[in-house]
């Protein structure tokens, strides 16, 4: 999957490494999990998945809600069971 993502992003093409610099964007106001116990519940991965989903969809990261994590996990489970991903 990584080679496909690199090719689609324009980082590699026809097996060659292209010399294109990727912009570095610092997001200072992105929501973050609080406390270490949340990672145990699986929120670490959900934050990463939601960041990726929102960034690739040009959705404001501020819309990621800690309170919605149970919904995000349920939605992901349904998508996986339906073969969405």
VEXMAR-435787 format. One record per atom (N, C-alpha, C): residue number from 1; residue in three letters; chain; atom name; x, y, z. Coordinates in Angstrom, 2 decimals. Example, Ala and Ser with C-alpha at 12.3 -4.5 7.8 and 13.67 -1.06 7.14 Angstrom:
{num: 1, residuo: ALA, cadena: A, atomo: N, px: 13.19, py: -5.69, pz: 7.80}
{num: 1, residuo: ALA, cadena: A, atomo: CA, px: 12.30, py: -4.50, pz: 7.80}
{num: 1, residuo: ALA, cadena: A, atomo: C, px: 13.20, py: -3.30, pz: 7.80}
{num: 2, residuo: SER, cadena: A, atomo: N, px: 12.85, py: -2.25, pz: 7.08}
{num: 2, residuo: SER, cadena: A, atomo: CA, px: 13.67, py: -1.06, pz: 7.14}
{num: 2, residuo: SER, cadena: A, atomo: C, px: 12.90, py: 0.03, pz: 7.87}
END
This chain:
{num: 1, residuo: UNK, cadena: A, atomo: N, px: 0.81, py: -1.19, pz: 0.00}
{num: 1, residuo: UNK, cadena: A, atomo: CA, px: 0.00, py: 0.00, pz: 0.00}
{num: 1, residuo: UNK, cadena: A, atomo: C, px: 0.87, py: 1.26, pz: 0.00}
{num: 2, residuo: UNK, cadena: A, atomo: N, px: 1.99, py: 1.22, pz: 0.71}
{num: 2, residuo: UNK, cadena: A, atomo: CA, px: 2.85, py: 2.40, pz: 0.77}
{num: 2, residuo: UNK, cadena: A, atomo: C, px: 3.36, py: 2.83, pz: -0.60}
{num: 3, residuo: UNK, cadena: A, atomo: N, px: 3.83, py: 1.90, pz: -1.45}
{num: 3, residuo: UNK, cadena: A, atomo: CA, px: 4.26, py: 2.33, pz: -2.78}
{num: 3, residuo: UNK, cadena: A, atomo: C, px: 3.12, py: 3.02, pz: -3.56}
{num: 4, residuo: UNK, cadena: A, atomo: N, px: 1.90, py: 2.50, pz: -3.42}
{num: 4, residuo: UNK, cadena: A, atomo: CA, px: 0.78, py: 3.12, pz: -4.13}
{num: 4, residuo: UNK, cadena: A, atomo: C, px: 0.54, py: 4.54, pz: -3.62}
{num: 5, residuo: UNK, cadena: A, atomo: N, px: 0.58, py: 4.73, pz: -2.30}
{num: 5, residuo: UNK, cadena: A, atomo: CA, px: 0.38, py: 6.06, pz: -1.74}
{num: 5, residuo: UNK, cadena: A, atomo: C, px: 1.49, py: 7.02, pz: -2.17}
{num: 6, residuo: UNK, cadena: A, atomo: N, px: 2.72, py: 6.52, pz: -2.19}
{num: 6, residuo: UNK, cadena: A, atomo: CA, px: 3.83, py: 7.37, pz: -2.62}
{num: 6, residuo: UNK, cadena: A, atomo: C, px: 3.70, py: 7.76, pz: -4.08}
{num: 7, residuo: UNK, cadena: A, atomo: N, px: 3.25, py: 6.83, pz: -4.91}
{num: 7, residuo: UNK, cadena: A, atomo: CA, px: 3.07, py: 7.13, pz: -6.33}
{num: 7, residuo: UNK, cadena: A, atomo: C, px: 1.92, py: 8.12, pz: -6.54}
{num: 8, residuo: UNK, cadena: A, atomo: N, px: 0.81, py: 7.89, pz: -5.85}
{num: 8, residuo: UNK, cadena: A, atomo: CA, px: -0.34, py: 8.79, pz: -6.01}
{num: 8, residuo: UNK, cadena: A, atomo: C, px: -0.05, py: 10.18, pz: -5.47}
{num: 9, residuo: UNK, cadena: A, atomo: N, px: 0.83, py: 10.28, pz: -4.49}
{num: 9, residuo: UNK, cadena: A, atomo: CA, px: 1.16, py: 11.59, pz: -3.92}
{num: 9, residuo: UNK, cadena: A, atomo: C, px: 2.18, py: 12.34, pz: -4.78}
{num: 10, residuo: UNK, cadena: A, atomo: N, px: 2.75, py: 11.65, pz: -5.78}
{num: 10, residuo: UNK, cadena: A, atomo: CA, px: 3.73, py: 12.30, pz: -6.64}
{num: 10, residuo: UNK, cadena: A, atomo: C, px: 5.14, py: 12.21, pz: -6.12}
{num: 11, residuo: UNK, cadena: A, atomo: N, px: 5.34, py: 11.43, pz: -5.05}
{num: 11, residuo: UNK, cadena: A, atomo: CA, px: 6.69, py: 11.31, pz: -4.49}
{num: 11, residuo: UNK, cadena: A, atomo: C, px: 7.55, py: 10.38, pz: -5.31}
{num: 12, residuo: UNK, cadena: A, atomo: N, px: 6.95, py: 9.34, pz: -5.90}
{num: 12, residuo: UNK, cadena: A, atomo: CA, px: 7.69, py: 8.46, pz: -6.81}
{num: 12, residuo: UNK, cadena: A, atomo: C, px: 6.88, py: 8.35, pz: -8.10}
{num: 13, residuo: UNK, cadena: A, atomo: N, px: 7.57, py: 8.07, pz: -9.17}
{num: 13, residuo: UNK, cadena: A, atomo: CA, px: 6.89, py: 7.90, pz: -10.44}
{num: 13, residuo: UNK, cadena: A, atomo: C, px: 7.66, py: 6.94, pz: -11.32}
{num: 14, residuo: UNK, cadena: A, atomo: N, px: 7.00, py: 5.93, pz: -11.84}
{num: 14, residuo: UNK, cadena: A, atomo: CA, px: 7.63, py: 4.92, pz: -12.70}
{num: 14, residuo: UNK, cadena: A, atomo: C, px: 8.87, py: 4.31, pz: -12.06}
{num: 15, residuo: UNK, cadena: A, atomo: N, px: 8.80, py: 4.07, pz: -10.75}
{num: 15, residuo: UNK, cadena: A, atomo: CA, px: 9.91, py: 3.44, pz: -10.04}
{num: 15, residuo: UNK, cadena: A, atomo: C, px: 11.05, py: 4.38, pz: -9.69}
{num: 16, residuo: UNK, cadena: A, atomo: N, px: 10.91, py: 5.65, pz: -10.04}
{num: 16, residuo: UNK, cadena: A, atomo: CA, px: 11.98, py: 6.61, pz: -9.77}
{num: 16, residuo: UNK, cadena: A, atomo: C, px: 11.58, py: 7.54, pz: -8.63}
{num: 17, residuo: UNK, cadena: A, atomo: N, px: 12.55, py: 7.90, pz: -7.81}
{num: 17, residuo: UNK, cadena: A, atomo: CA, px: 12.31, py: 8.85, pz: -6.74}
{num: 17, residuo: UNK, cadena: A, atomo: C, px: 12.33, py: 10.25, pz: -7.32}
{num: 18, residuo: UNK, cadena: A, atomo: N, px: 11.25, py: 10.95, pz: -7.21}
{num: 18, residuo: UNK, cadena: A, atomo: CA, px: 11.18, py: 12.31, pz: -7.71}
{num: 18, residuo: UNK, cadena: A, atomo: C, px: 11.67, py: 13.27, pz: -6.63}
{num: 19, residuo: UNK, cadena: A, atomo: N, px: 12.27, py: 14.34, pz: -7.03}
{num: 19, residuo: UNK, cadena: A, atomo: CA, px: 12.84, py: 15.30, pz: -6.08}
{num: 19, residuo: UNK, cadena: A, atomo: C, px: 11.84, py: 16.40, pz: -5.77}
{num: 20, residuo: UNK, cadena: A, atomo: N, px: 10.68, py: 15.99, pz: -5.26}
{num: 20, residuo: UNK, cadena: A, atomo: CA, px: 9.65, py: 16.95, pz: -4.90}
{num: 20, residuo: UNK, cadena: A, atomo: C, px: 9.61, py: 17.04, pz: -3.38}
{num: 21, residuo: UNK, cadena: A, atomo: N, px: 9.75, py: 18.23, pz: -2.86}
{num: 21, residuo: UNK, cadena: A, atomo: CA, px: 9.68, py: 18.40, pz: -1.42}
{num: 21, residuo: UNK, cadena: A, atomo: C, px: 8.22, py: 18.49, pz: -0.99}
{num: 22, residuo: UNK, cadena: A, atomo: N, px: 7.92, py: 17.80, pz: 0.10}
{num: 22, residuo: UNK, cadena: A, atomo: CA, px: 6.58, py: 17.87, pz: 0.66}
{num: 22, residuo: UNK, cadena: A, atomo: C, px: 6.52, py: 19.03, pz: 1.63}
{num: 23, residuo: UNK, cadena: A, atomo: N, px: 5.44, py: 19.78, pz: 1.58}
{num: 23, residuo: UNK, cadena: A, atomo: CA, px: 5.33, py: 20.88, pz: 2.54}
{num: 23, residuo: UNK, cadena: A, atomo: C, px: 5.10, py: 20.33, pz: 3.96}
{num: 24, residuo: UNK, cadena: A, atomo: N, px: 5.67, py: 21.00, pz: 4.92}
{num: 24, residuo: UNK, cadena: A, atomo: CA, px: 5.47, py: 20.66, pz: 6.32}
{num: 24, residuo: UNK, cadena: A, atomo: C, px: 4.46, py: 21.65, pz: 6.88}
{num: 25, residuo: UNK, cadena: A, atomo: N, px: 3.36, py: 21.12, pz: 7.38}
{num: 25, residuo: UNK, cadena: A, atomo: CA, px: 2.31, py: 21.97, pz: 7.92}
{num: 25, residuo: UNK, cadena: A, atomo: C, px: 2.15, py: 21.65, pz: 9.40}
{num: 26, residuo: UNK, cadena: A, atomo: N, px: 2.34, py: 22.65, pz: 10.22}
{num: 26, residuo: UNK, cadena: A, atomo: CA, px: 2.15, py: 22.46, pz: 11.66}
{num: 26, residuo: UNK, cadena: A, atomo: C, px: 0.75, py: 22.87, pz: 12.04}
{num: 27, residuo: UNK, cadena: A, atomo: N, px: 0.05, py: 21.97, pz: 12.65}
{num: 27, residuo: UNK, cadena: A, atomo: CA, px: -1.31, py: 22.25, pz: 13.10}
{num: 27, residuo: UNK, cadena: A, atomo: C, px: -1.23, py: 22.44, pz: 14.61}
{num: 28, residuo: UNK, cadena: A, atomo: N, px: -1.43, py: 23.65, pz: 15.04}
{num: 28, residuo: UNK, cadena: A, atomo: CA, px: -1.25, py: 23.97, pz: 16.46}
{num: 28, residuo: UNK, cadena: A, atomo: C, px: -2.52, py: 23.75, pz: 17.28}
{num: 29, residuo: UNK, cadena: A, atomo: N, px: -3.67, py: 23.78, pz: 16.65}
{num: 29, residuo: UNK, cadena: A, atomo: CA, px: -4.92, py: 23.70, pz: 17.41}
{num: 29, residuo: UNK, cadena: A, atomo: C, px: -5.67, py: 22.39, pz: 17.19}
{num: 30, residuo: UNK, cadena: A, atomo: N, px: -4.96, py: 21.36, pz: 16.75}
{num: 30, residuo: UNK, cadena: A, atomo: CA, px: -5.61, py: 20.06, pz: 16.53}
{num: 30, residuo: UNK, cadena: A, atomo: C, px: -5.99, py: 19.45, pz: 17.87}
{num: 31, residuo: UNK, cadena: A, atomo: N, px: -7.17, py: 18.85, pz: 17.95}
{num: 31, residuo: UNK, cadena: A, atomo: CA, px: -7.57, py: 18.20, pz: 19.20}
{num: 31, residuo: UNK, cadena: A, atomo: C, px: -6.64, py: 17.04, pz: 19.53}
{num: 32, residuo: UNK, cadena: A, atomo: N, px: -6.42, py: 16.84, pz: 20.82}
{num: 32, residuo: UNK, cadena: A, atomo: CA, px: -5.55, py: 15.77, pz: 21.26}
{num: 32, residuo: UNK, cadena: A, atomo: C, px: -6.22, py: 15.02, pz: 22.39}
{num: 33, residuo: UNK, cadena: A, atomo: N, px: -5.85, py: 13.76, pz: 22.51}
{num: 33, residuo: UNK, cadena: A, atomo: CA, px: -6.38, py: 12.98, pz: 23.61}
{num: 33, residuo: UNK, cadena: A, atomo: C, px: -5.74, py: 13.47, pz: 24.91}
{num: 34, residuo: UNK, cadena: A, atomo: N, px: -6.43, py: 13.25, pz: 25.99}
{num: 34, residuo: UNK, cadena: A, atomo: CA, px: -5.91, py: 13.65, pz: 27.29}
{num: 34, residuo: UNK, cadena: A, atomo: C, px: -5.81, py: 12.41, pz: 28.18}
{num: 35, residuo: UNK, cadena: A, atomo: N, px: -4.74, py: 12.32, pz: 28.93}
{num: 35, residuo: UNK, cadena: A, atomo: CA, px: -4.56, py: 11.20, pz: 29.83}
{num: 35, residuo: UNK, cadena: A, atomo: C, px: -4.05, py: 9.97, pz: 29.12}
{num: 36, residuo: UNK, cadena: A, atomo: N, px: -3.33, py: 9.14, pz: 29.85}
{num: 36, residuo: UNK, cadena: A, atomo: CA, px: -2.74, py: 7.95, pz: 29.25}
{num: 36, residuo: UNK, cadena: A, atomo: C, px: -3.74, py: 6.79, pz: 29.17}
{num: 37, residuo: UNK, cadena: A, atomo: N, px: -4.79, py: 6.83, pz: 29.97}
{num: 37, residuo: UNK, cadena: A, atomo: CA, px: -5.74, py: 5.71, pz: 29.97}
{num: 37, residuo: UNK, cadena: A, atomo: C, px: -6.55, py: 5.66, pz: 28.68}
{num: 38, residuo: UNK, cadena: A, atomo: N, px: -6.64, py: 6.79, pz: 27.98}
{num: 38, residuo: UNK, cadena: A, atomo: CA, px: -7.41, py: 6.81, pz: 26.73}
{num: 38, residuo: UNK, cadena: A, atomo: C, px: -6.75, py: 5.96, pz: 25.66}
{num: 39, residuo: UNK, cadena: A, atomo: N, px: -5.42, py: 5.91, pz: 25.67}
{num: 39, residuo: UNK, cadena: A, atomo: CA, px: -4.72, py: 5.10, pz: 24.67}
{num: 39, residuo: UNK, cadena: A, atomo: C, px: -5.07, py: 3.63, pz: 24.86}
{num: 40, residuo: UNK, cadena: A, atomo: N, px: -5.27, py: 3.24, pz: 26.10}
{num: 40, residuo: UNK, cadena: A, atomo: CA, px: -5.64, py: 1.85, pz: 26.38}
{num: 40, residuo: UNK, cadena: A, atomo: C, px: -6.99, py: 1.52, pz: 25.76}
{num: 41, residuo: UNK, cadena: A, atomo: N, px: -7.88, py: 2.48, pz: 25.67}
{num: 41, residuo: UNK, cadena: A, atomo: CA, px: -9.21, py: 2.25, pz: 25.11}
{num: 41, residuo: UNK, cadena: A, atomo: C, px: -9.20, py: 2.24, pz: 23.58}
{num: 42, residuo: UNK, cadena: A, atomo: N, px: -8.09, py: 2.56, pz: 22.97}
{num: 42, residuo: UNK, cadena: A, atomo: CA, px: -8.03, py: 2.54, pz: 21.52}
{num: 42, residuo: UNK, cadena: A, atomo: C, px: -8.18, py: 3.90, pz: 20.88}
{num: 43, residuo: UNK, cadena: A, atomo: N, px: -8.18, py: 4.97, pz: 21.67}
{num: 43, residuo: UNK, cadena: A, atomo: CA, px: -8.35, py: 6.29, pz: 21.09}
{num: 43, residuo: UNK, cadena: A, atomo: C, px: -7.11, py: 6.78, pz: 20.35}
{num: 44, residuo: UNK, cadena: A, atomo: N, px: -5.92, py: 6.28, pz: 20.70}
{num: 44, residuo: UNK, cadena: A, atomo: CA, px: -4.69, py: 6.68, pz: 19.99}
{num: 44, residuo: UNK, cadena: A, atomo: C, px: -4.86, py: 6.44, pz: 18.48}
{num: 45, residuo: UNK, cadena: A, atomo: N, px: -5.21, py: 5.21, pz: 18.15}
{num: 45, residuo: UNK, cadena: A, atomo: CA, px: -5.39, py: 4.85, pz: 16.75}
{num: 45, residuo: UNK, cadena: A, atomo: C, px: -6.52, py: 5.59, pz: 16.09}
{num: 46, residuo: UNK, cadena: A, atomo: N, px: -7.60, py: 5.82, pz: 16.84}
{num: 46, residuo: UNK, cadena: A, atomo: CA, px: -8.74, py: 6.53, pz: 16.27}
{num: 46, residuo: UNK, cadena: A, atomo: C, px: -8.37, py: 7.98, pz: 15.96}
{num: 47, residuo: UNK, cadena: A, atomo: N, px: -7.58, py: 8.62, pz: 16.83}
{num: 47, residuo: UNK, cadena: A, atomo: CA, px: -7.13, py: 9.98, pz: 16.53}
{num: 47, residuo: UNK, cadena: A, atomo: C, px: -6.31, py: 10.00, pz: 15.25}
{num: 48, residuo: UNK, cadena: A, atomo: N, px: -5.41, py: 9.04, pz: 15.10}
{num: 48, residuo: UNK, cadena: A, atomo: CA, px: -4.58, py: 8.98, pz: 13.89}
{num: 48, residuo: UNK, cadena: A, atomo: C, px: -5.45, py: 8.76, pz: 12.66}
{num: 49, residuo: UNK, cadena: A, atomo: N, px: -6.39, py: 7.81, pz: 12.75}
{num: 49, residuo: UNK, cadena: A, atomo: CA, px: -7.27, py: 7.55, pz: 11.61}
{num: 49, residuo: UNK, cadena: A, atomo: C, px: -8.12, py: 8.78, pz: 11.27}
{num: 50, residuo: UNK, cadena: A, atomo: N, px: -8.65, py: 9.45, pz: 12.28}
{num: 50, residuo: UNK, cadena: A, atomo: CA, px: -9.49, py: 10.63, pz: 12.02}
{num: 50, residuo: UNK, cadena: A, atomo: C, px: -8.64, py: 11.77, pz: 11.46}
{num: 51, residuo: UNK, cadena: A, atomo: N, px: -7.40, py: 11.96, pz: 11.96}
{num: 51, residuo: UNK, cadena: A, atomo: CA, px: -6.52, py: 12.98, pz: 11.39}
{num: 51, residuo: UNK, cadena: A, atomo: C, px: -6.31, py: 12.71, pz: 9.92}
{num: 52, residuo: UNK, cadena: A, atomo: N, px: -5.97, py: 11.46, pz: 9.58}
{num: 52, residuo: UNK, cadena: A, atomo: CA, px: -5.73, py: 11.11, pz: 8.17}
{num: 52, residuo: UNK, cadena: A, atomo: C, px: -6.99, py: 11.34, pz: 7.33}
{num: 53, residuo: UNK, cadena: A, atomo: N, px: -8.13, py: 10.88, pz: 7.85}
{num: 53, residuo: UNK, cadena: A, atomo: CA, px: -9.39, py: 11.03, pz: 7.12}
{num: 53, residuo: UNK, cadena: A, atomo: C, px: -9.73, py: 12.50, pz: 6.91}
{num: 54, residuo: UNK, cadena: A, atomo: N, px: -9.62, py: 13.29, pz: 7.97}
{num: 54, residuo: UNK, cadena: A, atomo: CA, px: -9.98, py: 14.71, pz: 7.87}
{num: 54, residuo: UNK, cadena: A, atomo: C, px: -9.00, py: 15.48, pz: 7.00}
{num: 55, residuo: UNK, cadena: A, atomo: N, px: -7.69, py: 15.18, pz: 7.12}
{num: 55, residuo: UNK, cadena: A, atomo: CA, px: -6.71, py: 15.89, pz: 6.31}
{num: 55, residuo: UNK, cadena: A, atomo: C, px: -6.88, py: 15.59, pz: 4.83}
{num: 56, residuo: UNK, cadena: A, atomo: N, px: -7.15, py: 14.34, pz: 4.48}
{num: 56, residuo: UNK, cadena: A, atomo: CA, px: -7.31, py: 13.99, pz: 3.07}
{num: 56, residuo: UNK, cadena: A, atomo: C, px: -8.64, py: 14.47, pz: 2.52}
{num: 57, residuo: UNK, cadena: A, atomo: N, px: -9.59, py: 14.78, pz: 3.39}
{num: 57, residuo: UNK, cadena: A, atomo: CA, px: -10.89, py: 15.27, pz: 2.95}
{num: 57, residuo: UNK, cadena: A, atomo: C, px: -11.02, py: 16.77, pz: 3.10}
{num: 58, residuo: UNK, cadena: A, atomo: N, px: -9.94, py: 17.44, pz: 3.50}
{num: 58, residuo: UNK, cadena: A, atomo: CA, px: -9.93, py: 18.89, pz: 3.73}
{num: 58, residuo: UNK, cadena: A, atomo: C, px: -11.00, py: 19.32, pz: 4.74}
{num: 59, residuo: UNK, cadena: A, atomo: N, px: -11.17, py: 18.52, pz: 5.79}
{num: 59, residuo: UNK, cadena: A, atomo: CA, px: -12.10, py: 18.85, pz: 6.87}
{num: 59, residuo: UNK, cadena: A, atomo: C, px: -11.28, py: 19.41, pz: 8.02}
{num: 60, residuo: UNK, cadena: A, atomo: N, px: -11.79, py: 20.44, pz: 8.67}
{num: 60, residuo: UNK, cadena: A, atomo: CA, px: -11.12, py: 21.08, pz: 9.78}
{num: 60, residuo: UNK, cadena: A, atomo: C, px: -10.87, py: 20.07, pz: 10.91}
{num: 61, residuo: UNK, cadena: A, atomo: N, px: -9.62, py: 19.95, pz: 11.34}
{num: 61, residuo: UNK, cadena: A, atomo: CA, px: -9.28, py: 19.01, pz: 12.40}
{num: 61, residuo: UNK, cadena: A, atomo: C, px: -9.99, py: 19.34, pz: 13.72}
{num: 62, residuo: UNK, cadena: A, atomo: N, px: -10.39, py: 20.57, pz: 13.89}
{num: 62, residuo: UNK, cadena: A, atomo: CA, px: -11.08, py: 20.96, pz: 15.12}
{num: 62, residuo: UNK, cadena: A, atomo: C, px: -12.42, py: 20.24, pz: 15.27}
{num: 63, residuo: UNK, cadena: A, atomo: N, px: -12.91, py: 19.63, pz: 14.18}
{num: 63, residuo: UNK, cadena: A, atomo: CA, px: -14.17, py: 18.91, pz: 14.24}
{num: 63, residuo: UNK, cadena: A, atomo: C, px: -14.02, py: 17.51, pz: 14.85}
{num: 64, residuo: UNK, cadena: A, atomo: N, px: -12.78, py: 17.08, pz: 15.08}
{num: 64, residuo: UNK, cadena: A, atomo: CA, px: -12.57, py: 15.81, pz: 15.76}
{num: 64, residuo: UNK, cadena: A, atomo: C, px: -12.92, py: 16.01, pz: 17.22}
{num: 65, residuo: UNK, cadena: A, atomo: N, px: -13.79, py: 15.19, pz: 17.72}
{num: 65, residuo: UNK, cadena: A, atomo: CA, px: -14.28, py: 15.34, pz: 19.08}
{num: 65, residuo: UNK, cadena: A, atomo: C, px: -13.94, py: 14.13, pz: 19.94}
{num: 66, residuo: UNK, cadena: A, atomo: N, px: -13.39, py: 14.41, pz: 21.10}
{num: 66, residuo: UNK, cadena: A, atomo: CA, px: -13.11, py: 13.31, pz: 22.04}
{num: 66, residuo: UNK, cadena: A, atomo: C, px: -14.40, py: 12.62, pz: 22.44}
{num: 67, residuo: UNK, cadena: A, atomo: N, px: -15.46, py: 13.37, pz: 22.59}
{num: 67, residuo: UNK, cadena: A, atomo: CA, px: -16.74, py: 12.80, pz: 22.98}
{num: 67, residuo: UNK, cadena: A, atomo: C, px: -17.31, py: 11.87, pz: 21.90}
{num: 68, residuo: UNK, cadena: A, atomo: N, px: -16.86, py: 12.03, pz: 20.66}
{num: 68, residuo: UNK, cadena: A, atomo: CA, px: -17.37, py: 11.22, pz: 19.56}
{num: 68, residuo: UNK, cadena: A, atomo: C, px: -16.55, py: 9.95, pz: 19.34}
{num: 69, residuo: UNK, cadena: A, atomo: N, px: -15.52, py: 9.72, pz: 20.13}
{num: 69, residuo: UNK, cadena: A, atomo: CA, px: -14.66, py: 8.54, pz: 19.94}
{num: 69, residuo: UNK, cadena: A, atomo: C, px: -15.45, py: 7.23, pz: 19.94}
{num: 70, residuo: UNK, cadena: A, atomo: N, px: -16.41, py: 7.03, pz: 20.86}
{num: 70, residuo: UNK, cadena: A, atomo: CA, px: -17.18, py: 5.78, pz: 20.77}
{num: 70, residuo: UNK, cadena: A, atomo: C, px: -17.91, py: 5.64, pz: 19.43}
{num: 71, residuo: UNK, cadena: A, atomo: N, px: -18.44, py: 6.74, pz: 18.91}
{num: 71, residuo: UNK, cadena: A, atomo: CA, px: -19.10, py: 6.71, pz: 17.60}
{num: 71, residuo: UNK, cadena: A, atomo: C, px: -18.10, py: 6.40, pz: 16.49}
{num: 72, residuo: UNK, cadena: A, atomo: N, px: -16.91, py: 7.03, pz: 16.54}
{num: 72, residuo: UNK, cadena: A, atomo: CA, px: -15.89, py: 6.78, pz: 15.53}
{num: 72, residuo: UNK, cadena: A, atomo: C, px: -15.49, py: 5.30, pz: 15.52}
{num: 73, residuo: UNK, cadena: A, atomo: N, px: -15.33, py: 4.69, pz: 16.71}
{num: 73, residuo: UNK, cadena: A, atomo: CA, px: -14.97, py: 3.28, pz: 16.78}
{num: 73, residuo: UNK, cadena: A, atomo: C, px: -16.08, py: 2.40, pz: 16.20}
{num: 74, residuo: UNK, cadena: A, atomo: N, px: -17.31, py: 2.70, pz: 16.54}
{num: 74, residuo: UNK, cadena: A, atomo: CA, px: -18.45, py: 1.94, pz: 16.02}
{num: 74, residuo: UNK, cadena: A, atomo: C, px: -18.55, py: 2.09, pz: 14.50}
{num: 75, residuo: UNK, cadena: A, atomo: N, px: -18.40, py: 3.30, pz: 14.01}
{num: 75, residuo: UNK, cadena: A, atomo: CA, px: -18.45, py: 3.56, pz: 12.57}
{num: 75, residuo: UNK, cadena: A, atomo: C, px: -17.36, py: 2.77, pz: 11.84}
{num: 76, residuo: UNK, cadena: A, atomo: N, px: -16.15, py: 2.74, pz: 12.40}
{num: 76, residuo: UNK, cadena: A, atomo: CA, px: -15.05, py: 2.00, pz: 11.79}
{num: 76, residuo: UNK, cadena: A, atomo: C, px: -15.36, py: 0.51, pz: 11.76}
{num: 77, residuo: UNK, cadena: A, atomo: N, px: -15.91, py: -0.01, pz: 12.85}
{num: 77, residuo: UNK, cadena: A, atomo: CA, px: -16.26, py: -1.44, pz: 12.90}
{num: 77, residuo: UNK, cadena: A, atomo: C, px: -17.28, py: -1.78, pz: 11.83}
{num: 78, residuo: UNK, cadena: A, atomo: N, px: -18.29, py: -0.95, pz: 11.67}
{num: 78, residuo: UNK, cadena: A, atomo: CA, px: -19.32, py: -1.19, pz: 10.64}
{num: 78, residuo: UNK, cadena: A, atomo: C, px: -18.70, py: -1.12, pz: 9.24}
{num: 79, residuo: UNK, cadena: A, atomo: N, px: -17.84, py: -0.12, pz: 9.01}
{num: 79, residuo: UNK, cadena: A, atomo: CA, px: -17.19, py: 0.01, pz: 7.70}
{num: 79, residuo: UNK, cadena: A, atomo: C, px: -16.32, py: -1.21, pz: 7.39}
{num: 80, residuo: UNK, cadena: A, atomo: N, px: -15.59, py: -1.70, pz: 8.40}
{num: 80, residuo: UNK, cadena: A, atomo: CA, px: -14.76, py: -2.88, pz: 8.18}
{num: 80, residuo: UNK, cadena: A, atomo: C, px: -15.60, py: -4.11, pz: 7.89}
{num: 81, residuo: UNK, cadena: A, atomo: N, px: -16.71, py: -4.27, pz: 8.62}
{num: 81, residuo: UNK, cadena: A, atomo: CA, px: -17.57, py: -5.42, pz: 8.39}
{num: 81, residuo: UNK, cadena: A, atomo: C, px: -18.25, py: -5.36, pz: 7.03}
{num: 82, residuo: UNK, cadena: A, atomo: N, px: -18.51, py: -4.16, pz: 6.53}
{num: 82, residuo: UNK, cadena: A, atomo: CA, px: -19.16, py: -4.01, pz: 5.23}
{num: 82, residuo: UNK, cadena: A, atomo: C, px: -18.14, py: -4.03, pz: 4.08}
{num: 83, residuo: UNK, cadena: A, atomo: N, px: -16.87, py: -4.11, pz: 4.43}
{num: 83, residuo: UNK, cadena: A, atomo: CA, px: -15.83, py: -4.12, pz: 3.39}
{num: 83, residuo: UNK, cadena: A, atomo: C, px: -15.57, py: -2.76, pz: 2.80}
{num: 84, residuo: UNK, cadena: A, atomo: N, px: -15.90, py: -1.70, pz: 3.54}
{num: 84, residuo: UNK, cadena: A, atomo: CA, px: -15.70, py: -0.33, pz: 3.05}
{num: 84, residuo: UNK, cadena: A, atomo: C, px: -14.23, py: -0.01, pz: 2.89}
{num: 85, residuo: UNK, cadena: A, atomo: N, px: -13.39, py: -0.52, pz: 3.82}
{num: 85, residuo: UNK, cadena: A, atomo: CA, px: -11.95, py: -0.25, pz: 3.75}
{num: 85, residuo: UNK, cadena: A, atomo: C, px: -11.32, py: -1.45, pz: 3.24}
END
